[in-house]
Amino acid sequence: VQLQASGGGLAQAGGSLRLSCAASGNIFSITAMGWYRQAPGNQRELVALITNKNITNYADSVKGRFTISRDNVKNTTVYLQMNSLKPEDTDNYYCSARTNVRHYWGQGTLVTVSS
């Protein structure tokens, strides 16, 4: 499974950004896709996850502000709509895909929120 992430960049506090992640390769093995974030020196933490049954899970810190969704046509692209951004949302965001065997990671995309 290969993951190509896009989006991110600079936003002001209160603003919005959208991340996209397109999966390719053995996509039929994917059971869930999501986004994690990691600041230097910190552990990677879950931001949002969506399963093949469209069950979603969010970190408490982003509930009500971030929304994860998938492309209904291709079913291989997930989006993370980030609204009401806060400076503490500044991080490297990583797209992920889970299979029954392992976790796959895309390249990080930097989100910077200025106050």
Buried (B, 14 or more C-beta within 10 A) or exposed (E): BEBEBBBBEEBEEEEEBEBBBBBEEEBEBBEBBBBBBBEEEEEBEBBBBBBEEEEBBBBEEBEEBBBBBBEEEEEBBBBBBBBEBBEEBBBBBBBBBBBEEEEBBBEBBEBBBEE
